[in-house]
Amino acid sequence: MPDYRASFDAAITFGNGGDLTVHGFRVDLPGPDATESEIAALFVASLGLLMADTVELADVRIFPEPHKGTRGGPSDRGRAQGAPGTTAPVELDRAVPESGPFIEAPGGDLAAVPLSRSVDLPAVVVRVAGATARAVDVGAVAAFDVRGHAVLLHTGAHDGFVLTDAAAAWLVEHGAALVGTDSDELRGAEGRTTARERLLGAGVPVVEGLGGLEGLPPTGALFAAPPPRLMGVPRAPVRAYARVPQ
């Protein structure tokens, strides 16, 4: 089966201001039926663009051509490597412990959450604090390699931000091990399946009410939020922490 690529023009706006326009850009595709939203996500990932808000494509052409190794694409075999040394654990709690953090388990059973989804996970910190748009969409997360990672949403607010259905689905598809946020609640777009339900339904634990995310690097830290072994209990306070590379 031949490889496929796409050529397109694109215009991007960013949540913290500014824009970018490209013409005739090319990315590797997983197949000839890739959608424009998938192509846009590959474009953002290939350039490692952070805080992308809107991505508009034009003059999209899909054609057979050998893959060139687009970062984040179907032929990208690269994986982020952890730092050889780390500091002492950094607490990710809040000044008022009663307000978080909490962990919620897939299947409503904290005792069934494996350590592989809650301890020593390489972390990516998605910074949207200060962004005009209050929705975390695919453009905000597509720049990161999230497979096997804890994806931590740094919103800088206790409420008001939502994780879109498309972003939650993208995180599931790309193998995120856990999703955390400094908001009180991981909310989805009104009137649709909530992001929490989509993630939990796919076996991805959710941690809400984190603190201290502003002190973590975008990548390189190790995140941990080991849940208590409480059979049949869906949600409980957790002592979350991170180890930061030296």
C-alpha positions as CSV (number, residue, x, y, z in Angstrom):
1,M,0.0,0.0,0.0
2,P,1.5,3.4,-1.0
3,D,2.2,6.2,1.5
4,Y,0.1,9.3,1.3
5,R,0.9,13.0,2.0
6,A,-1.0,16.2,2.0
7,S,-0.2,19.6,0.6
8,F,-2.1,22.7,1.8
9,D,-2.2,26.3,2.7
10,A,-2.8,27.1,6.4
11,A,-3.6,30.1,8.7
12,I,-3.1,29.7,12.4
13,T,-4.0,32.1,15.3
14,F,-2.6,31.6,18.8
15,G,-4.3,31.9,22.1
16,N,-1.6,34.3,23.4
17,G,-1.7,36.5,20.3
18,G,-0.1,36.4,16.9
19,D,-0.7,34.4,13.8
20,L,1.1,32.2,11.2
21,T,0.4,31.7,7.5
22,V,2.0,29.0,5.3
23,H,1.6,28.0,1.7
24,G,2.2,24.6,0.1
25,F,3.0,22.9,3.4
26,R,3.3,19.1,3.4
27,V,2.7,16.4,6.0
28,D,2.7,12.6,6.1
29,L,-0.8,11.1,6.3
30,P,-1.9,7.7,7.8
31,G,-4.0,7.1,4.7
32,P,-5.8,8.7,1.7
33,D,-9.0,9.4,3.6
34,A,-7.5,11.7,6.3
35,T,-9.9,14.5,7.3
36,E,-9.0,18.2,7.4
37,S,-9.1,18.2,11.2
38,E,-6.5,15.3,11.2
39,I,-4.3,17.2,8.7
40,A,-4.5,20.3,10.8
41,A,-3.5,18.4,13.9
42,L,-0.5,16.8,12.1
43,F,0.5,20.3,10.9
44,V,0.5,21.7,14.4
45,A,2.4,18.6,15.8
46,S,5.0,18.7,13.0
47,L,6.1,22.2,14.0
48,G,5.6,21.8,17.7
49,L,3.3,24.8,17.9
50,L,2.1,25.7,21.4
51,M,-1.2,27.5,22.2
52,A,-2.6,27.1,18.7
53,D,-6.1,28.5,18.8
54,T,-7.6,28.2,15.3
55,V,-6.2,26.3,12.3
56,E,-7.8,27.0,8.9
57,L,-6.8,25.0,5.8
58,A,-7.2,25.8,2.1
59,D,-6.3,24.2,-1.2
60,V,-5.8,20.7,0.5
61,R,-4.5,18.0,-1.9
62,I,-3.9,14.4,-0.9
63,F,-1.6,12.3,-3.1
64,P,0.6,9.2,-2.9
65,E,4.2,10.0,-1.9
66,P,6.7,8.3,0.3
67,H,6.6,9.6,3.9
68,K,9.3,12.0,5.0
69,G,9.0,11.4,8.7
70,T,6.7,14.2,9.8
71,R,7.0,14.7,13.5
72,G,4.0,13.2,15.2
73,G,3.0,11.5,11.9
74,P,2.5,7.9,11.0
75,S,6.2,7.3,10.3
76,D,7.6,9.2,13.3
77,R,9.4,6.7,15.5
78,G,10.9,9.3,17.8
79,R,10.0,9.3,21.5
80,A,10.9,11.8,24.2
81,Q,13.5,10.6,26.6
82,G,13.5,11.3,30.3
83,A,16.2,13.3,32.0
84,P,18.9,11.2,33.7
85,G,18.6,13.0,37.0
86,T,15.6,14.5,38.9
87,T,15.1,16.6,42.0
88,A,13.2,15.8,45.1
89,P,9.5,15.4,44.6
90,V,7.5,18.6,44.1
91,E,4.1,18.7,45.7
92,L,1.3,19.5,43.3
93,D,-1.4,20.3,46.0
94,R,-3.2,23.5,46.8
95,A,-3.0,25.8,49.7
96,V,-6.4,24.5,50.8
97,P,-6.1,20.7,50.7
98,E,-9.9,20.2,50.7
99,S,-10.1,21.8,47.3
100,G,-7.8,19.2,45.6
101,P,-6.3,17.3,44.1
102,F,-8.7,14.4,43.5
103,I,-8.3,11.4,41.3
104,E,-11.2,9.7,39.4
105,A,-10.9,6.1,38.3
106,P,-12.1,4.5,35.1
107,G,-14.8,2.0,35.9
108,G,-15.5,3.6,39.2
109,D,-12.9,1.5,41.1
110,L,-9.7,3.2,42.4
111,A,-8.3,-0.2,43.4
112,A,-8.2,-1.2,39.8
113,V,-6.1,1.8,38.6
114,P,-2.7,0.3,37.6
115,L,0.5,2.0,38.7
116,S,1.5,2.2,35.0
117,R,-1.3,4.9,34.7
118,S,-0.6,6.8,37.9
119,V,3.1,6.7,38.9
120,D,6.3,7.9,37.3
121,L,4.6,9.0,34.1
122,P,6.5,11.4,31.8
123,A,4.5,14.6,31.9
124,V,3.6,17.2,29.3
125,V,2.3,20.5,30.6
126,V,-0.2,22.2,28.2
127,R,-0.2,25.8,29.1
128,V,-3.3,27.7,28.2
129,A,-3.3,30.1,31.2
130,G,-4.1,33.6,29.9
131,A,-5.5,32.4,26.6
132,T,-8.5,34.3,25.3
133,A,-10.3,31.2,24.3
134,R,-11.6,29.2,27.2
135,A,-11.6,25.9,25.4
136,V,-8.6,23.5,25.2
137,D,-8.9,22.1,21.7
138,V,-6.8,19.8,19.6
139,G,-4.5,22.6,18.5
140,A,-3.4,23.1,22.1
141,V,-2.3,19.4,22.6
142,A,-1.3,18.2,19.2
143,A,2.3,19.6,19.5
144,F,3.1,17.0,22.2
145,D,4.0,13.4,22.1
146,V,1.4,12.2,24.7
147,R,1.6,8.4,24.3
148,G,2.2,7.0,27.8
149,H,2.3,10.5,29.3
150,A,0.4,12.4,31.9
151,V,-1.1,15.4,30.1
152,L,-1.4,18.2,32.6
153,L,-3.6,21.2,31.6
154,H,-2.3,24.4,33.2
155,T,-5.3,26.7,32.9
156,G,-4.4,29.1,35.7
157,A,-8.1,29.1,36.8
158,H,-10.3,27.0,39.1
159,D,-13.1,27.0,36.6
160,G,-14.2,28.4,33.2
161,F,-12.0,26.2,30.9
162,V,-13.4,23.2,29.0
163,L,-11.7,20.4,27.2
164,T,-13.4,19.9,23.9
165,D,-14.7,16.5,22.8
166,A,-12.3,16.5,19.8
167,A,-9.3,17.2,22.1
168,A,-10.4,14.4,24.5
169,A,-10.8,12.0,21.6
170,W,-7.4,13.0,20.3
171,L,-5.7,12.3,23.7
172,V,-7.4,8.9,23.8
173,E,-6.4,8.0,20.3
174,H,-2.8,9.1,20.9
175,G,-2.4,7.0,24.0
176,A,-2.4,9.5,26.9
177,A,-2.0,7.6,30.1
178,L,-3.6,10.2,32.4
179,V,-5.1,13.6,32.1
180,G,-4.8,16.2,34.9
181,T,-5.9,19.8,35.4
182,D,-5.6,22.6,37.8
183,S,-9.3,23.4,37.4
184,D,-11.7,22.2,39.9
185,E,-13.4,20.1,37.3
186,L,-12.5,18.7,33.9
187,R,-15.5,20.0,31.9
188,G,-16.6,19.3,28.4
189,A,-18.4,21.4,25.9
190,E,-22.0,22.0,27.0
191,G,-24.6,19.7,25.6
192,R,-22.0,17.0,24.6
193,T,-20.3,14.0,26.1
194,T,-18.1,15.5,28.7
195,A,-14.3,15.2,28.4
196,R,-14.2,13.4,31.7
197,E,-16.7,10.7,30.6
198,R,-14.8,10.2,27.3
199,L,-11.5,9.8,29.0
200,L,-12.7,7.6,31.8
201,G,-14.6,5.5,29.3
202,A,-11.4,4.8,27.5
203,G,-9.5,3.8,30.7
204,V,-7.8,7.1,31.2
205,P,-7.7,8.3,34.9
206,V,-8.5,12.0,35.6
207,V,-6.8,14.2,38.2
208,E,-8.5,17.5,39.1
209,G,-7.6,20.4,41.4
210,L,-3.8,20.2,40.9
211,G,-1.6,23.0,42.1
212,G,1.9,24.2,41.2
213,L,1.8,23.4,37.5
214,E,3.3,26.8,36.8
215,G,6.5,25.4,38.3
216,L,6.8,22.4,36.0
217,P,8.6,22.5,32.7
218,P,6.6,21.7,29.5
219,T,8.3,18.3,29.2
220,G,10.8,16.3,31.2
221,A,9.1,15.9,34.6
222,L,7.8,12.7,36.0
223,F,4.3,12.8,37.4
224,A,2.7,10.6,40.1
225,A,-0.7,10.5,41.7
226,P,-1.0,7.0,43.2
227,P,-4.6,6.4,44.2
228,P,-5.6,4.7,47.5
229,R,-6.6,1.0,47.1
230,L,-10.3,1.6,47.7
231,M,-12.4,-1.1,46.0
232,G,-15.6,0.2,44.4
233,V,-14.7,3.9,45.2
234,P,-14.7,6.1,42.1
235,R,-13.0,9.3,43.4
236,A,-10.8,10.2,46.3
237,P,-8.2,12.8,47.4
238,V,-4.7,12.0,46.2
239,R,-1.2,13.3,47.0
240,A,0.1,14.3,43.6
241,Y,3.7,15.2,43.0
242,A,6.3,15.5,40.3
243,R,10.0,15.0,39.9
244,V,11.6,17.7,37.9
245,P,14.8,17.2,35.8
246,Q,18.0,18.7,37.2
